[in-house]
Amino acid sequence: MNFSPITADLFIGTTPHKKDYDQLRRLGIRLVINMRFERMPHRDPHPTPIERLWLPTFDTPLIPIPIRPLVRGAKAALDVIQNGGKVFAHCAYGAHRGVTMGACILIAQGMNPLAAMELIKSKRPQADPDAFHIRPRILKFAREWNKQITLVVE
């Protein structure tokens, strides 16, 4: 399995297989977020399986990643992290969709979007949050997330 620890509670990588869930469990992963449209998440065969969230999205400039699944994933990740767990976000190559979700999780935790993208690039060399079809989605998520936070506070 190919993955990178981004923070103490966030990992980004490629699609885990059934055999990888034991390693994820040892790392303290309690939520796996699958951003792949083309492949459902593998089932964790353990008696107490790791929670899985499938947010099927495309990695193409023609079909932008919708903001709604990014919000859903960030909220689920925050719940897990606030309860002491860790999150693994993935896509096929761990370069775009999983990176987008990872950046959104960091933003939801209060990080500046540009700082989130830089942190991910520094921890995962193959990550490309600056791709012309990815960066705008991360920045749009940040604007939408901040609007929601403002509404809740007011």
N, CA and C of each residue as an Amber inpcrd file, in Angstrom:
protein
   462
   0.8520000  -1.1700000   0.0000000   0.0000000   0.0000000   0.0000000
   0.8990000   1.2350000   0.0000000   0.5100000   2.2130000  -0.7710000
   1.2610000   3.4510000  -0.9010000   0.4950000   4.5500000  -0.1720000
   1.0920000   5.0910000   0.8970000   0.4210000   6.1570000   1.6410000
   1.4610000   7.0650000   2.2640000   1.0210000   8.2490000   2.6400000
   1.8880000   9.2260000   3.2960000   1.1730000   9.7870000   4.5210000
   1.8650000   9.8290000   5.6740000   1.2830000  10.5300000   6.8220000
   1.4160000  12.0350000   6.5880000   0.3180000  12.7500000   6.6570000
   0.3230000  14.1930000   6.4410000   0.3890000  14.9150000   7.7810000
  -0.4470000  14.4950000   8.7060000  -0.4070000  14.9720000  10.0930000
  -0.5180000  13.7290000  10.9690000  -0.5770000  13.9410000  12.2650000
  -0.7030000  12.8030000  13.1800000  -2.0190000  12.0550000  12.9890000
  -3.0380000  12.7230000  12.4140000  -4.3440000  12.0770000  12.2660000
  -4.8570000  12.0090000  10.8390000  -4.0170000  12.3140000   9.8580000
  -4.4420000  12.2730000   8.4560000  -3.3870000  11.6100000   7.5850000
  -3.8370000  10.6180000   6.8100000  -2.9890000   9.9190000   5.8620000
  -3.6460000  10.0210000   4.4880000  -2.8330000  10.1090000   3.4450000
  -3.3350000  10.1450000   2.0740000  -2.5720000   9.0950000   1.2800000
  -3.2920000   8.3780000   0.3880000  -2.6000000   7.3750000  -0.4010000
  -3.4440000   6.7800000  -1.5040000  -3.0390000   5.5800000  -1.8810000
  -3.7140000   4.8340000  -2.9310000  -4.7040000   3.8610000  -2.3050000
  -5.4800000   3.2090000  -3.1310000  -6.5330000   2.3070000  -2.6680000
  -5.9780000   1.1580000  -1.8320000  -6.4590000   1.0290000  -0.5890000
  -6.0280000  -0.1230000   0.2110000  -6.7740000  -1.3880000  -0.2260000
  -6.0950000  -2.4990000  -0.1000000  -6.7130000  -3.7960000  -0.3800000
  -7.0850000  -4.4490000   0.9450000  -7.7960000  -5.5480000   0.8860000
  -8.2370000  -6.2290000   2.1100000  -7.0710000  -6.4960000   3.0530000
  -5.9470000  -6.9190000   2.5040000  -4.7840000  -7.2570000   3.3270000
  -4.1800000  -6.0350000   4.0160000  -4.4890000  -4.8350000   3.5430000
  -3.9260000  -3.6080000   4.1020000  -4.6660000  -3.1010000   5.3390000
  -5.8650000  -3.6000000   5.5840000  -6.6570000  -3.0700000   6.6880000
  -6.0240000  -3.3310000   8.0470000  -5.2780000  -4.4280000   8.2020000
  -4.6070000  -4.6700000   9.4790000  -3.5650000  -3.5870000   9.7410000
  -2.8230000  -3.1990000   8.7080000  -1.8370000  -2.1290000   8.8590000
  -2.5260000  -0.7990000   9.1900000  -3.6360000  -0.5100000   8.5090000
  -4.3860000   0.7150000   8.8010000  -4.8620000   0.7220000  10.2500000
  -5.3420000  -0.4160000  10.7140000  -5.8260000  -0.5360000  12.0890000
  -4.6870000  -0.2730000  13.0720000  -3.4870000  -0.8290000  12.7860000
  -2.3270000  -0.6150000  13.6630000  -1.9370000   0.8680000  13.7160000
  -2.1700000   1.5900000  12.6400000  -1.8650000   3.0250000  12.5970000
  -2.9050000   3.8680000  13.3430000  -4.0210000   3.2390000  13.7160000
  -5.0800000   3.9700000  14.4140000  -6.1270000   4.5500000  13.4770000
  -6.1120000   4.1080000  12.2220000  -7.1000000   4.5790000  11.2470000
  -8.4640000   4.0400000  11.6430000  -9.4400000   4.9440000  11.7380000
 -10.8170000   4.5310000  12.0500000 -11.7810000   4.8630000  10.9180000
 -11.3050000   5.6390000   9.9270000 -12.1590000   5.9860000   8.7900000
 -11.3140000   5.9850000   7.5270000 -11.8010000   5.2610000   6.5090000
 -11.1870000   5.2760000   5.1830000 -12.1670000   5.9700000   4.2450000
 -11.7090000   7.0500000   3.6270000 -12.5430000   7.7920000   2.6760000
 -12.0580000   7.4740000   1.2730000 -12.9290000   6.8320000   0.5070000
 -12.6250000   6.4310000  -0.8670000 -13.2460000   7.4550000  -1.8160000
 -12.4020000   8.1220000  -2.6040000 -12.8630000   9.1420000  -3.5490000
 -13.0120000   8.5960000  -4.9640000 -12.8300000   7.3000000  -5.1500000
 -12.8470000   6.7120000  -6.4950000 -14.2650000   6.4130000  -6.9600000
 -14.5960000   6.8800000  -8.1400000 -15.8850000   6.5640000  -8.7410000
 -15.8760000   5.1340000  -9.2670000 -14.7440000   4.7540000  -9.8070000
 -14.6510000   3.5000000 -10.5430000 -14.4740000   2.2600000  -9.6780000
 -14.2900000   2.4070000  -8.3880000 -14.0810000   1.2310000  -7.5350000
 -14.6540000   1.4640000  -6.1490000 -15.5800000   0.6050000  -5.7760000
 -16.1070000   0.6550000  -4.4070000 -14.9860000   0.3020000  -3.4430000
 -15.0940000   0.7370000  -2.2020000 -14.0580000   0.3750000  -1.2330000
 -14.0550000  -1.1220000  -0.9680000 -12.8430000  -1.6490000  -0.7760000
 -12.7400000  -3.0490000  -0.3610000 -13.3120000  -3.1660000   1.0470000
 -13.9420000  -4.2770000   1.3070000 -14.5160000  -4.5170000   2.6300000
 -13.4180000  -4.9540000   3.5830000 -13.4410000  -4.4080000   4.7750000
 -12.4990000  -4.7990000   5.8120000 -13.0040000  -6.0980000   6.4250000
 -12.2390000  -7.2000000   6.3210000 -12.7230000  -8.5010000   6.8060000
 -12.6680000  -8.6640000   8.3290000 -12.1260000  -7.7080000   9.0520000
 -11.9900000  -7.8020000  10.5120000 -13.3630000  -7.8320000  11.1830000
 -13.4960000  -8.5290000  12.3230000 -14.7950000  -8.5780000  13.0320000
 -15.3260000  -7.1920000  13.4260000 -14.4160000  -6.2590000  13.7180000
 -14.8340000  -4.8680000  13.9650000 -14.1870000  -4.0160000  12.8640000
 -14.8510000  -3.9270000  11.7220000 -14.2360000  -3.2830000  10.5570000
 -14.0420000  -1.7760000  10.7370000 -13.0320000  -1.2780000  10.0350000
 -12.7990000   0.1610000   9.9670000 -13.9530000   0.7590000   9.1720000
 -14.4500000   1.8990000   9.6320000 -15.5390000   2.5820000   8.9250000
 -15.0470000   3.0230000   7.5490000 -15.9090000   2.8710000   6.5540000
 -15.5850000   3.2770000   5.1840000 -16.6380000   4.2650000   4.6990000
 -16.1690000   5.2730000   3.9740000 -17.0610000   6.2560000   3.3790000
 -16.6940000   6.3550000   1.9060000 -17.6400000   6.0090000   1.0530000
 -17.4000000   6.0480000  -0.3880000 -18.0280000   7.3140000  -0.9490000
 -17.1790000   8.1890000  -1.4780000 -17.6150000   9.4390000  -2.0950000
 -17.1630000   9.4200000  -3.5520000 -17.9030000   8.7140000  -4.4120000
 -17.4580000   8.5100000  -5.7910000 -17.3820000   9.8130000  -6.5820000
 -16.1720000  10.1330000  -7.0230000 -15.9300000  11.3350000  -7.8150000
 -15.0020000  10.9950000  -8.9720000 -14.9730000  11.8810000  -9.9470000
 -14.1010000  11.7080000 -11.1120000 -12.8660000  12.5810000 -10.9670000
 -11.7960000  12.1890000 -11.6290000 -10.5830000  12.9990000 -11.6970000
 -10.4270000  13.4550000 -13.1400000 -11.1980000  14.4670000 -13.4980000
 -11.1530000  14.9740000 -14.8600000 -11.4820000  16.4590000 -14.8640000
 -10.8090000  17.2210000 -15.7150000 -11.1400000  18.6450000 -15.8210000
 -12.5590000  18.8890000 -16.3350000 -13.1440000  17.9010000 -16.9900000
 -14.4770000  18.0670000 -17.5690000 -15.5990000  17.9290000 -16.5350000
 -15.3310000  17.1990000 -15.4590000 -16.3360000  16.9960000 -14.4090000
 -15.6850000  17.3570000 -13.0750000 -15.8710000  18.5890000 -12.6050000
 -15.2360000  18.9950000 -11.3440000 -15.7470000  18.1920000 -10.1530000
 -14.8790000  18.0150000  -9.1830000 -15.2800000  17.3270000  -7.9540000
 -16.3470000  18.1810000  -7.2750000 -17.5220000  17.6160000  -7.0070000
 -18.5720000  18.3940000  -6.3320000 -18.1710000  18.7590000  -4.9060000
 -18.6370000  19.8950000  -4.4500000 -18.3130000  20.3600000  -3.0960000
 -19.0560000  19.5430000  -2.0380000 -20.2780000  19.1280000  -2.3260000
 -21.0830000  18.4000000  -1.3300000 -20.3750000  17.1640000  -0.7700000
 -19.7880000  16.2790000  -1.6050000 -19.0900000  15.1330000  -1.0140000
 -17.8430000  15.5440000  -0.2280000 -17.2090000  16.6370000  -0.6290000
 -16.0450000  17.1030000   0.1190000 -16.4660000  17.5620000   1.5170000
 -17.5980000  18.2440000   1.6080000 -18.1240000  18.6640000   2.9110000
 -18.5000000  17.4330000   3.7340000 -19.1610000  16.4880000   3.1000000
 -19.5690000  15.2640000   3.8070000 -18.3470000  14.5180000   4.3590000
 -17.3120000  14.4000000   3.5320000 -16.0980000  13.7210000   3.9750000
 -15.3820000  14.4670000   5.0850000 -15.3120000  15.7960000   4.9680000
 -14.6440000  16.5990000   6.0020000 -15.3790000  16.4790000   7.3310000
 -16.7020000  16.5150000   7.2930000 -17.4760000  16.3780000   8.5310000
 -17.2590000  15.0070000   9.1650000 -17.2780000  13.9630000   8.3480000
 -17.0570000  12.6090000   8.8750000 -15.6610000  12.4920000   9.4670000
 -14.6830000  13.0710000   8.7890000 -13.3040000  13.0220000   9.2730000
 -13.1630000  13.7700000  10.6000000 -13.7640000  14.9450000  10.6980000
 -13.6910000  15.7110000  11.9420000 -14.2710000  14.9190000  13.1040000
 -15.3920000  14.2430000  12.8810000 -15.9980000  13.4280000  13.9400000
 -15.0270000  12.3610000  14.4310000 -14.3810000  11.6830000  13.4940000
 -13.4470000  10.6140000  13.8570000 -12.2340000  11.1910000  14.5850000
 -11.6690000  12.2590000  14.0400000 -10.4720000  12.8580000  14.6320000
 -10.7750000  13.4090000  16.0240000 -11.9080000  14.0660000  16.1790000
 -12.2760000  14.6240000  17.4910000 -12.4980000  13.5350000  18.5390000
 -12.7420000  12.3090000  18.0800000 -12.9170000  11.1850000  18.9940000
 -11.6620000  10.3190000  19.0920000 -10.5200000  10.8720000  18.6920000
  -9.2420000  10.1890000  18.8730000  -8.8090000   9.2760000  17.7490000
  -9.5670000   9.2170000  16.6580000  -9.1940000   8.3520000  15.5460000
  -8.4050000   9.0820000  14.4800000  -7.9800000   8.3100000  13.5030000
  -7.2230000   8.8380000  12.3650000  -7.9730000   8.5130000  11.0900000
  -7.6570000   9.2630000  10.0310000  -8.3790000   9.1560000   8.7590000
  -7.3990000   8.8810000   7.6260000  -7.8230000   8.0160000   6.7150000
  -7.0600000   7.7140000   5.5100000  -7.9230000   8.0880000   4.3060000
  -7.4940000   9.0970000   3.5300000  -8.2080000   9.5020000   2.3150000
  -7.4370000   8.9710000   1.1230000  -8.1760000   8.3900000   0.1560000
  -7.4650000   7.8200000  -0.9830000  -8.2380000   7.9580000  -2.2810000
  -7.4720000   7.7910000  -3.3530000  -8.0030000   7.6850000  -4.7100000
  -7.1270000   6.6580000  -5.4210000  -7.1510000   6.6380000  -6.7210000
  -6.3880000   5.6250000  -7.4470000  -4.8820000   5.7720000  -7.2540000
  -4.3630000   6.9980000  -7.3860000  -2.9150000   7.2180000  -7.3350000
  -2.4740000   8.0910000  -6.1630000  -3.4170000   8.5810000  -5.3750000
  -3.0610000   9.4300000  -4.2490000  -2.4530000  10.7470000  -4.6680000
  -2.9370000  11.2740000  -5.8030000  -2.3680000  12.5170000  -6.3320000
  -3.3820000  13.6420000  -6.4500000  -4.6470000  13.3190000  -6.7250000
  -5.6410000  14.3710000  -6.9510000  -6.8460000  14.2850000  -6.0180000
  -7.7130000  13.2990000  -6.2160000  -8.9550000  13.2480000  -5.4370000
  -8.7100000  13.0200000  -3.9530000  -7.8420000  12.0690000  -3.6060000
  -7.5110000  11.8390000  -2.2010000  -6.8270000  13.0530000  -1.5920000
  -5.9970000  13.7040000  -2.3910000  -5.3180000  14.9310000  -1.9610000
  -6.3340000  16.0470000  -1.7360000  -7.3080000  16.1500000  -2.6250000
  -8.3560000  17.1580000  -2.4630000  -9.1000000  16.9270000  -1.1540000
  -9.4850000  15.6850000  -0.9030000 -10.1890000  15.3730000   0.3410000
  -9.2940000  15.6750000   1.5370000  -8.0340000  15.2980000   1.4670000
  -7.1040000  15.5730000   2.5540000  -6.9770000  17.0620000   2.8350000
  -6.8640000  17.8530000   1.7820000  -6.7750000  19.3130000   1.9540000
  -8.0470000  19.8440000   2.6040000  -9.1830000  19.3180000   2.1970000
 -10.4550000  19.7680000   2.7770000 -10.5410000  19.4190000   4.2570000
 -10.0130000  18.2770000   4.6380000 -10.0010000  17.8940000   6.0490000
  -9.1280000  18.8630000   6.8420000  -7.9680000  19.1930000   6.3120000
  -7.0870000  20.1480000   6.9900000  -7.7490000  21.5210000   7.1090000
  -8.4240000  21.9510000   6.0540000  -9.1380000  23.2320000   6.0780000
 -10.2340000  23.2000000   7.1370000 -10.9580000  22.0900000   7.2010000
 -12.0240000  21.9480000   8.2000000 -11.4600000  21.9850000   9.6220000
 -10.2050000  21.5990000   9.7670000  -9.5410000  21.6550000  11.0700000
  -9.0060000  23.0620000  11.3670000  -9.1800000  23.9810000  10.4200000
  -8.7770000  25.3630000  10.6620000  -7.5520000  25.8340000   9.9070000
  -6.9970000  24.9930000   9.0580000  -5.7940000  25.3820000   8.3270000
  -6.1500000  26.2450000   7.1160000  -5.2920000  27.1740000   6.8000000
  -5.4160000  27.9840000   5.5920000  -5.3050000  27.0570000   4.3780000
  -6.1250000  27.2560000   3.3220000  -6.0920000  26.3420000   2.1790000
  -4.7320000  26.2620000   1.4850000  -4.0440000  27.3750000   1.3370000
  -2.7330000  27.3410000   0.6830000  -1.7120000  26.6040000   1.5410000
  -1.7910000  26.8070000   2.8480000  -0.9070000  26.0870000   3.7670000
  -1.2040000  24.5860000   3.7410000  -2.4910000  24.2330000   3.6460000
  -2.8770000  22.8140000   3.5730000  -2.2800000  22.1670000   2.3230000
  -2.3760000  22.8570000   1.1880000  -1.8290000  22.3010000  -0.0580000
  -0.3130000  22.1670000   0.0270000   0.3520000  23.1520000   0.6090000
   1.8130000  23.0950000   0.7480000   2.2380000  21.9610000   1.6790000
   1.5260000  21.8000000   2.7770000   1.8420000  20.7190000   3.7060000
   1.7150000  19.3670000   3.0090000   0.6310000  19.1720000   2.2880000
   0.4300000  17.8920000   1.5960000   1.5440000  17.6510000   0.5840000
   1.8920000  18.6650000  -0.1920000   2.9820000  18.5000000  -1.1780000
   4.3040000  18.1670000  -0.4960000   4.5360000  18.7500000   0.6810000
   5.8060000  18.4890000   1.3760000   5.8620000  17.0690000   1.9450000
   4.7150000  16.4860000   2.2490000   4.6610000  15.1510000   2.8560000
   4.4220000  14.0330000   1.8400000   3.8590000  14.4040000   0.6790000
   3.5320000  13.4100000  -0.3530000   3.9790000  13.9540000  -1.7020000
   5.1840000  13.6030000  -2.1470000   5.7520000  14.1960000  -3.3670000
   4.8870000  14.0330000  -4.6210000   4.1400000  12.9540000  -4.7240000
   3.3080000  12.7420000  -5.9120000   1.9970000  13.5300000  -5.8650000
   1.7040000  14.1620000  -4.7430000   0.4730000  14.9540000  -4.6100000
   0.5500000  16.1690000  -5.5310000  -0.5750000  16.4550000  -6.1810000
  -0.6150000  17.5990000  -7.0950000  -1.8670000  18.4490000  -6.8400000
  -1.9230000  19.1010000  -5.6740000  -3.0930000  19.9460000  -5.4060000
  -3.1300000  21.1990000  -6.2750000  -2.0310000  21.4910000  -6.9590000
  -1.9840000  22.6650000  -7.8290000  -2.4870000  22.3790000  -9.2430000
  -2.8800000  21.1440000  -9.5170000  -3.4210000  20.8210000 -10.8460000
  -4.5720000  21.7760000 -11.1580000  -4.6700000  22.2090000 -12.3970000
  -5.6290000  23.2680000 -12.7450000  -7.0750000  22.8950000 -12.4770000
  -7.4000000  21.6130000 -12.3800000  -8.7790000  21.2140000 -12.0840000
  -8.9760000  20.8320000 -10.6110000  -7.9020000  20.8120000  -9.8310000
  -7.9730000  20.4400000  -8.4120000  -7.9200000  21.6690000  -7.5090000
  -6.9640000  22.5200000  -7.7200000  -6.7850000  23.7140000  -6.8750000
  -8.0680000  24.5440000  -6.7260000  -8.7940000  24.8240000  -7.8280000
 -10.0320000  25.6040000  -7.6660000 -11.0720000  24.9170000  -6.7870000
 -11.1050000  23.5860000  -6.7840000 -12.0710000  22.8700000  -5.9580000
 -11.7100000  23.0000000  -4.4750000 -10.4130000  22.9320000  -4.1790000
  -9.9670000  23.0880000  -2.7920000 -10.2950000  24.4990000  -2.3080000
 -10.0160000  25.4850000  -3.1320000 -10.2840000  26.8740000  -2.7450000
 -11.7850000  27.1340000  -2.6100000 -12.5860000  26.5200000  -3.5000000
 -14.0370000  26.6890000  -3.3910000 -14.5550000  26.0170000  -2.1180000
 -14.0320000  24.8260000  -1.8150000 -14.4250000  24.1660000  -0.5650000
 -14.1450000  25.0980000   0.6140000 -12.9640000  25.7160000   0.6380000
 -12.6000000  26.5980000   1.7520000 -13.6030000  27.7370000   1.8890000
 -14.0010000  28.3290000   0.7880000 -14.9960000  29.4190000   0.8420000
 -16.3270000  28.9110000   1.3710000 -16.7770000  27.7560000   0.8580000
 -18.0610000  27.1850000   1.2920000 -18.0050000  26.7690000   2.7640000
 -16.9140000  26.1610000   3.1720000 -16.7680000  25.7260000   4.5610000
 -16.7970000  26.9330000   5.4870000 -16.0770000  27.9700000   5.1180000
 -16.0480000  29.1760000   5.9580000 -17.4130000  29.8460000   6.0380000
 -18.2000000  29.7840000   4.9580000 -19.5770000  30.3140000   5.0040000
 -20.3950000  29.5230000   6.0120000 -20.2870000  28.2010000   5.9980000
 -21.0490000  27.3680000   6.9250000 -20.6610000  27.6420000   8.3680000
 -19.3570000  27.7980000   8.6020000 -18.8820000  28.0820000   9.9600000
 -19.4150000  29.4310000  10.4250000 -19.3970000  30.4240000   9.5430000
 -19.9050000  31.7500000   9.8800000 -21.3740000  31.6970000  10.2230000
 -22.1560000  30.9260000   9.4710000 -23.5820000  30.8100000   9.7420000
 -23.8620000  30.1680000  11.0890000 -23.0450000  29.1850000  11.4530000
 -23.2390000  28.4870000  12.7210000 -22.9050000  29.4120000  13.8880000
 -21.8570000  30.2060000  13.7370000 -21.4180000  31.1100000  14.8040000
 -22.4090000  32.2330000  15.0220000 -22.9900000  32.7480000  13.9530000
 -23.9010000  33.9000000  14.0670000 -25.2090000  33.5340000  14.6420000
